[in-house]
Every structure is written in structure tokens, then in C-alpha cells.
Amino acid sequence: MNRALLNWFYFFLIGTINNLGYVVVGSAAQTIADHFNKRSLIGLIPWANVGFGFFARSINAFLLENVAYKYRVFANGIIAILGTIGVALSPSFAFSICSIVLIGCSSSFGESVFLGFMKNYKNNLDAWSSGTRGMAGVGGSLIYLAFVAADLTTRQIFLLLLPSIGIYWLAYFLIKPIKQNQKENENEKENQNEKENQNQKENQNQKENQNQNQNQNQNQNENQNQNQNQNENEKLINSKIQFQSDLEEDELKQKISPINIDLNLSSDYPNPEKNQEDALSLDLNQKELLSEFDQENDQNKEKSRKIEEREPLILKKIKEDEENIDQENNAEHQKEKGRILRCLKLVLRFSIQLAAVYFFEYVISVGCSDRAEHKGFDKSGQWVVRNSFAILSFCYQFGVLLSRSSLRLFKIKKIEILTILQGINMVLWILQDRYKVVSIWIQFVAMLYVGLLGGATYVNVFHLILTDDRIKEEDKELSANITAIFITLGITLASIFILLMDATFLKHD
């Protein structure tokens, strides 16, 4: 089978499973809240599903960029397993919320990982997008509706999702690069090798300059040592000359002294020559001892002086090394900070639009759809009305699937148009919650339209980022992850807004 087609299928499958648990939680939000008698806190469920995704996306974008994708994919599967089991076996609403946080983090983290991974498989972006909140939405909501129709409990539904994680891992390891991608990767590697070679040359030049400086310093030190040795030799020669002159004077005294003794002293003075010899010998011994003592003292002083001279140099060297390390760390930090700011500046327009669209559609799909019908609709005798929340969720997800699969047919550059249309949708749905003027069947069509706008915004924003020539190839993963963080921001704000709606102007509706 064609490798490109197989890769497309694997990406579609991975995207579907990555968000499957996330979608089932959204479809089951009303049931979970009712099970613990917490209907007024239903807004916490979408918040838990996405609120901590900000941290999951940030960890992947800023801390794990250099970690191999296979390790990140495996870890993500483990997180999904823990969250799914937690929801299935949850003894309380608070524990259920904590488990939903894990499911949401897994969805957000996996999406962030694969958006970066897609830089090597740009042609499969539509497959991934169709899977994530396209087929995942439709499949997840359909699975939930089918299980509810079969009278399965929430525990049974979530436990039945666990085998999908194994398929998720298998699909990732079955993805293989095709020739076009290999050529692109080879070109990227060549560019990287060229940059590395340039960096190596620069490092070699720096090392050579450092070696030259070291050699100059060594030569200066050698010259200083030579000058010191010359001074010491001169001192030694001068001392020898002085010593010889002293000896000559003593010899002259010895020659003269006997004459003076014969002339001035009486003949009975006992052995004057011997006394002179003893005195001269004693004087010489004293001079030798003093000379040795002076030499040792000079040597000790010289050692102390050298130690004193070297100590500040050693301390200075240590301080310089520490300063160099700090400067290198600061330079690396500033470089990474500059890279993040550069990417943020390039994708800020897209990120704000995406955050706004997600805010509008989550207020609609969770907060408004829960109150679009009259009170007591969940106890209606009509199956469609009784399960209208789950059906509306399916309609939303089906619209997302259609629009996320549309990239090969047409592309939209004016993202602002989609944002404005979705904002108008939110206002209309809030009016429906307040006045209940539209029938359930029109609501289904209107929710399909909401999904179409949301999916189109998502797929076109990331297509524009990954194909933007202004963004460097090595910055595209970071740029995509920064934009994905804004999705979490939009949904978190929507969750807060839903809680405010339920506590204020829609409290009695």
C-alpha cells in the first residue's frame, strides 16, 4: 500500500484517539454532574478538561523540546490511562474532576507534541486535524450515545476506552518517512551541519586566540622569571665579591699584625700568632653562618613573595571563570528568551483569533446547550429531547470534522471573519437560553454550524503557521506550541464565563 496513504491513516487514527477521552468527558459532562448532584458546577468539567492543558503545553514547548518524540508519546498514553481509570472508578465529584484534569492534560500534551512532530509531515496536517476534534468528536459523541442507548454506566463506558491507548502507541510507531520528507530532512540536516561546522570553526578560532593569549602570558611570565633570576645572580655575585674583599683585608691584617705585635708587645706575650688564627677562624665561621642564614631568609622571602603574587592571580582566574560561566548562561537564556518573543510576535495575530473562537464555541457547546431547552427536558418521554445535550455535542463535533477535513479543498486566510461569525453565534445562543424560541431540530443545525466555524479556524491557523516563510524551520514547532497554548486560554475563560452565567443572568433558566 502507498506509504503516504498509510501515514495519513495513522495520523488520522492518532488524532482520533488523542482526543477521544476528552470528547467523551464533554459528552458525559451533564451525566457526571447529575450523578454527584452537582448540576450547578457543570462549568467545572470543561475547565478541568482544558484548564491544566496550559501547563501541559508549556512543559512540552519549553522544557521537552529536545526529548525524543517516542518518550513523550509513551508518557502521554500513561497519563491518559490514569485519567480514564480515575473517572471510571471515581468515588466523588472532586475526585472525578481531578481525573478529568489528567484526561485533559493528556489531550493537550499529545496535541502539542504532534503539532511539533507535524513539521516533518506537513502534508498530513489535514489527517491529524480531521482526527483530533473532527473524527474524535464525532466518534466520541457517537460512542457515548451508543453506550447510553445500551444502558451502560459511566464506569463501563470509560473502562471500554482503555484499549484505544494501545492502538495509539502502535499507530505512532508504524509511521515512517516518505522520500519527499527524507529529502527535506536531509536538507535540514545539511543546513544544521553547515551551521555546526561554522560554530566549530568559530570555536576553534576562539581557542586559537585563547592559546595565543596564554602563550603571550607564558612568555611574559618567563621574561619575569629570567629578570628575577638575573637579579638574584647579580646579588649573589656582589655578595661573593664583597666576601672576597673582606678575606683580602683579613689576610693583610694577618700579615701586618705580627709586625705590630713584635714592635709593641713584650716578648713574654703567649703565642700571638695562634690567637690571631683562632680569631680569624671564628670570624670566618660566623660569616659563613650569617651568610647561610641570610640565604635561607632570602629564599623564604622569595617563596612568600611568589605565593603572594600567585594568590591574587589564582583568585582572579577563578572569578573570571565564574563570570564567564554566568555570562554564557545569561547569553543562552537571553537567546532562548529572544527566540520565544520572536515566535510569539509572528503568531500573535493567529493565536488571539484562535483563543477567541474557542471561547465562543465552548460557551455555546457546553454552557448554552445545557440550558437551551426548558427545565426537566432530561426527563422527557422523547429520547431525542432527553438526550439533546449529547446529540448537540455530536452535531458540534460533526461540524468540526467536516471543516477540519476541508484543507485540501480550500484555504482561508482571513481568520478574523470566522472569529466575528462565531461571536455572533454565541450571542444568539445566549438569547436562546433566555427566551427558548428555537426548536430542538433547528438547534441541531445551528450547532453543526458552530462546529464548522471552529474546525475551519483551527486547521487554517495551523496551516498558515507551518507554511509561513517568515518563521524559521527550527522555530515552527515552538510557534505551533505557543499558538496551542492560546486554545487552553480561550477554553479556560469560557469555563469561567459559563460559571458566571449559571450564577447570574441564566440562574433561573
Backbone hydrogen bonds, N-H to C=O, Kabsch-Sander energy under -0.5 kcal/mol:
donor,donor_aa,acceptor,acceptor_aa,energy
6,L,2,N,-2.2
7,N,3,R,-2.7
8,W,4,A,-2.1
9,F,5,L,-2.2
10,Y,6,L,-2.6
11,F,7,N,-2.6
12,F,8,W,-2.2
13,L,9,F,-2.5
14,I,10,Y,-2.7
15,G,11,F,-2.6
16,T,12,F,-1.9
17,I,13,L,-2.4
18,N,14,I,-2.7
19,N,15,G,-1.2
20,L,17,I,-0.9
21,G,17,I,-0.6
23,V,19,N,-2.2
24,V,20,L,-2.4
25,V,21,G,-2.2
26,G,22,Y,-1.7
27,S,23,V,-2.6
28,A,24,V,-2.1
29,A,26,G,-0.8
32,I,28,A,-3.0
33,A,29,A,-2.4
34,D,30,Q,-2.4
35,H,31,T,-2.2
36,F,32,I,-1.1
37,N,34,D,-1.4
38,K,33,A,-3.6
41,L,38,K,-1.7
42,I,39,R,-1.6
44,L,41,L,-1.9
45,I,42,I,-1.3
47,W,43,G,-1.2
48,A,44,L,-2.9
49,N,45,I,-1.9
50,V,46,P,-1.0
50,V,47,W,-0.8
51,G,47,W,-4.8
53,G,50,V,-1.4
54,F,50,V,-0.6
54,F,51,G,-0.7
56,A,52,F,-1.9
57,R,53,G,-3.0
58,S,54,F,-2.2
59,I,55,F,-2.7
60,N,56,A,-1.8
61,A,57,R,-2.6
62,F,58,S,-2.8
63,L,59,I,-1.8
64,L,59,I,-1.4
67,V,64,L,-1.4
71,Y,68,A,-0.6
72,R,68,A,-1.5
73,V,69,Y,-2.7
74,F,70,K,-2.0
75,A,71,Y,-2.4
76,N,72,R,-2.0
77,G,73,V,-1.7
78,I,74,F,-1.7
79,I,75,A,-2.0
80,A,76,N,-2.1
81,I,77,G,-2.1
82,L,78,I,-2.2
83,G,79,I,-2.2
84,T,80,A,-2.4
85,I,81,I,-2.3
86,G,82,L,-2.0
87,V,83,G,-2.1
88,A,84,T,-2.1
89,L,85,I,-2.2
90,S,87,V,-0.9
96,S,92,S,-2.0
97,I,93,F,-2.3
98,C,94,A,-2.0
99,S,95,F,-2.1
100,I,96,S,-2.4
101,V,97,I,-1.9
102,L,98,C,-1.3
103,I,99,S,-1.9
104,G,100,I,-2.9
105,C,101,V,-2.7
106,S,102,L,-2.4
107,S,103,I,-2.1
108,S,104,G,-2.7
109,F,105,C,-3.2
110,G,106,S,-2.5
111,E,107,S,-2.2
112,S,108,S,-2.3
113,V,109,F,-2.5
114,F,110,G,-2.5
115,L,111,E,-2.0
116,G,112,S,-1.4
117,F,113,V,-2.0
118,M,114,F,-1.8
119,K,116,G,-1.4
120,N,117,F,-1.6
121,Y,118,M,-1.3
124,N,121,Y,-2.0
125,L,122,K,-1.4
128,W,124,N,-2.1
129,S,125,L,-2.7
130,S,126,D,-2.5
131,G,127,A,-1.6
132,T,128,W,-2.6
133,R,129,S,-0.7
135,M,130,S,-4.4
136,A,131,G,-2.0
138,V,134,G,-2.4
139,G,135,M,-3.5
140,G,136,A,-2.7
141,S,137,G,-2.4
142,L,138,V,-2.5
143,I,139,G,-3.0
144,Y,140,G,-2.3
145,L,141,S,-2.4
146,A,142,L,-2.9
147,F,143,I,-2.7
148,V,144,Y,-2.6
149,A,145,L,-2.5
150,A,146,A,-1.4
151,D,148,V,-1.8
152,L,147,F,-2.6
157,I,153,T,-2.4
158,F,154,T,-2.2
159,L,155,R,-2.0
160,L,156,Q,-1.7
161,L,158,F,-1.0
162,L,159,L,-1.1
164,S,161,L,-1.3
165,I,162,L,-1.8
166,G,162,L,-0.6
166,G,163,P,-0.6
167,I,163,P,-1.2
168,Y,164,S,-2.1
169,W,165,I,-2.1
170,L,166,G,-2.3
171,A,167,I,-2.8
172,Y,168,Y,-1.6
173,F,169,W,-1.8
174,L,170,L,-1.0
175,I,171,A,-0.6
175,I,172,Y,-1.1
182,Q,178,I,-2.5
183,K,179,K,-2.8
184,E,180,Q,-2.4
185,N,181,N,-2.8
186,E,182,Q,-2.7
187,N,183,K,-2.7
188,E,184,E,-2.4
189,K,185,N,-2.8
190,E,186,E,-2.7
191,N,187,N,-2.5
192,Q,188,E,-2.7
193,N,189,K,-3.0
194,E,190,E,-2.7
195,K,191,N,-2.4
196,E,192,Q,-2.7
197,N,193,N,-2.9
198,Q,194,E,-2.6
199,N,195,K,-2.5
200,Q,196,E,-2.7
201,K,197,N,-2.7
202,E,198,Q,-2.6
203,N,199,N,-2.6
204,Q,200,Q,-2.7
205,N,201,K,-2.8
206,Q,202,E,-2.4
207,K,203,N,-2.7
208,E,204,Q,-2.9
209,N,205,N,-2.6
210,Q,206,Q,-2.6
211,N,207,K,-3.0
212,Q,208,E,-2.7
213,N,209,N,-2.5
214,Q,210,Q,-2.6
215,N,211,N,-2.9
216,Q,212,Q,-2.6
217,N,213,N,-2.5
218,Q,214,Q,-2.7
219,N,215,N,-2.8
220,Q,216,Q,-2.4
221,N,217,N,-2.6
222,E,218,Q,-2.8
223,N,219,N,-2.7
224,Q,220,Q,-2.4
225,N,221,N,-2.6
226,Q,222,E,-2.8
227,N,223,N,-2.6
228,Q,224,Q,-2.5
229,N,225,N,-2.9
230,Q,226,Q,-2.7
231,N,227,N,-2.3
232,E,228,Q,-2.5
233,N,229,N,-2.7
234,E,230,Q,-2.6
235,K,231,N,-2.4
236,L,232,E,-2.5
237,I,233,N,-2.8
238,N,234,E,-2.6
239,S,235,K,-2.3
240,K,236,L,-2.2
241,I,237,I,-2.6
242,Q,238,N,-2.5
243,F,239,S,-2.4
244,Q,240,K,-2.7
245,S,241,I,-2.3
246,D,242,Q,-2.0
247,L,243,F,-2.2
248,E,244,Q,-2.4
249,E,245,S,-2.1
250,D,246,D,-2.2
251,E,247,L,-2.5
252,L,248,E,-2.3
253,K,249,E,-2.4
254,Q,250,D,-2.5
255,K,251,E,-2.1
256,I,252,L,-2.6
257,S,253,K,-3.1
259,I,255,K,-0.5
259,I,256,I,-0.6
260,N,256,I,-2.0
261,I,257,S,-2.3
262,D,258,P,-2.6
263,L,259,I,-2.0
264,N,260,N,-2.5
265,L,261,I,-2.4
269,Y,266,S,-1.4
275,N,271,N,-1.6
276,Q,272,P,-1.9
277,E,273,E,-2.2
278,D,274,K,-2.7
279,A,275,N,-2.4
280,L,276,Q,-2.7
281,S,277,E,-2.8
282,L,278,D,-2.5
283,D,279,A,-2.3
284,L,280,L,-2.4
285,N,281,S,-2.4
286,Q,282,L,-2.3
287,K,283,D,-2.2
288,E,284,L,-2.5
289,L,285,N,-2.5
290,L,286,Q,-2.7
291,S,287,K,-2.7
292,E,288,E,-2.7
293,F,289,L,-2.7
294,D,290,L,-2.7
295,Q,291,S,-2.4
296,E,292,E,-2.7
297,N,293,F,-2.6
298,D,294,D,-2.7
299,Q,295,Q,-2.7
300,N,296,E,-2.6
301,K,297,N,-2.3
302,E,298,D,-2.4
303,K,299,Q,-2.6
304,S,300,N,-2.6
305,R,301,K,-2.6
306,K,302,E,-2.5
307,I,303,K,-2.7
308,E,304,S,-2.7
309,E,305,R,-2.2
310,R,306,K,-2.6
311,E,307,I,-2.7
313,L,309,E,-0.7
314,I,310,R,-2.7
315,L,311,E,-2.6
316,K,312,P,-2.4
317,K,313,L,-2.3
318,I,314,I,-2.6
319,K,315,L,-2.4
320,E,316,K,-2.5
321,D,317,K,-2.5
322,E,318,I,-2.4
323,E,319,K,-2.5
324,N,320,E,-2.5
325,I,321,D,-2.4
326,D,322,E,-2.5
327,Q,323,E,-2.6
328,E,324,N,-2.5
329,N,325,I,-2.6
330,N,326,D,-2.8
331,A,327,Q,-2.6
332,E,328,E,-2.5
333,H,329,N,-2.7
334,Q,330,N,-2.9
335,K,331,A,-2.1
336,E,332,E,-2.4
337,K,333,H,-2.6
338,G,334,Q,-2.6
339,R,335,K,-1.9
340,I,336,E,-2.3
341,L,337,K,-2.4
342,R,338,G,-2.2
343,C,339,R,-2.3
344,L,340,I,-2.7
345,K,341,L,-2.3
346,L,342,R,-1.5
347,V,343,C,-1.8
348,L,344,L,-1.1
351,S,347,V,-2.7
352,I,348,L,-2.5
353,Q,349,R,-1.7
354,L,350,F,-2.4
355,A,351,S,-2.4
356,A,352,I,-2.3
357,V,353,Q,-2.3
358,Y,354,L,-2.3
359,F,355,A,-2.1
360,F,356,A,-2.4
361,E,357,V,-2.6
362,Y,358,Y,-2.0
363,V,359,F,-1.8
364,I,360,F,-1.8
365,S,361,E,-3.1
366,V,362,Y,-1.7
367,G,362,Y,-1.0
368,C,363,V,-2.4
369,S,364,I,-1.8
370,D,366,V,-0.8
371,R,368,C,-1.3
377,F,374,H,-1.2
379,K,376,G,-1.8
380,S,377,F,-1.7
386,R,382,Q,-2.7
387,N,383,W,-1.9
388,S,385,V,-1.6
391,I,387,N,-2.1
392,L,388,S,-3.0
393,S,389,F,-1.8
394,F,390,A,-1.9
395,C,391,I,-2.5
396,Y,392,L,-2.4
397,Q,393,S,-2.3
398,F,394,F,-2.4
399,G,395,C,-2.0
400,V,396,Y,-1.9
401,L,397,Q,-2.3
402,L,398,F,-2.1
403,S,399,G,-2.2
404,R,400,V,-2.5
405,S,401,L,-1.1
406,S,403,S,-1.3
409,L,406,S,-1.2
410,F,406,S,-2.4
415,I,413,K,-1.8
417,I,414,K,-1.1
418,L,414,K,-0.7
419,T,415,I,-1.7
420,I,416,E,-2.2
421,L,417,I,-2.1
422,Q,418,L,-2.1
423,G,419,T,-2.0
424,I,420,I,-2.0
425,N,421,L,-1.9
426,M,422,Q,-1.9
427,V,423,G,-1.7
428,L,424,I,-2.1
429,W,425,N,-2.2
430,I,426,M,-2.1
431,L,427,V,-1.8
432,Q,428,L,-1.8
433,D,429,W,-2.2
434,R,430,I,-1.5
435,Y,431,L,-2.5
436,K,432,Q,-2.6
443,Q,439,S,-1.8
444,F,440,I,-1.6
445,V,441,W,-1.4
446,A,442,I,-2.7
447,M,443,Q,-2.5
448,L,444,F,-1.6
449,Y,445,V,-1.8
450,V,446,A,-1.7
451,G,447,M,-2.0
452,L,448,L,-2.0
453,L,449,Y,-2.0
454,G,450,V,-2.1
455,G,451,G,-2.7
456,A,452,L,-2.0
457,T,453,L,-1.9
458,Y,454,G,-2.0
459,V,455,G,-2.3
460,N,456,A,-1.8
461,V,457,T,-2.2
462,F,458,Y,-2.0
463,H,459,V,-1.5
464,L,460,N,-2.3
465,I,461,V,-1.8
466,L,462,F,-2.4
467,T,463,H,-1.3
468,D,465,I,-1.1
469,D,467,T,-0.5
471,I,468,D,-1.1
472,K,470,R,-0.5
475,D,472,K,-1.2
476,K,472,K,-0.7
476,K,473,E,-0.9
479,S,475,D,-2.5
480,A,476,K,-2.4
481,N,477,E,-2.2
482,I,478,L,-2.4
483,T,479,S,-2.0
484,A,480,A,-2.1
485,I,481,N,-1.6
486,F,482,I,-0.9
486,F,483,T,-0.6
487,I,483,T,-0.7
487,I,484,A,-0.8
488,T,484,A,-1.2
489,L,485,I,-1.7
490,G,486,F,-2.3
491,I,487,I,-2.3
492,T,488,T,-2.5
493,L,489,L,-2.3
494,A,490,G,-1.7
495,S,491,I,-2.2
496,I,492,T,-2.0
497,F,493,L,-2.2
498,I,494,A,-2.3
499,L,495,S,-1.9
500,L,496,I,-2.0
501,M,497,F,-2.5
502,D,498,I,-2.6
503,A,499,L,-1.2
504,T,500,L,-1.0
504,T,501,M,-0.7
506,L,501,M,-2.2
507,K,504,T,-1.6
509,D,506,L,-1.1
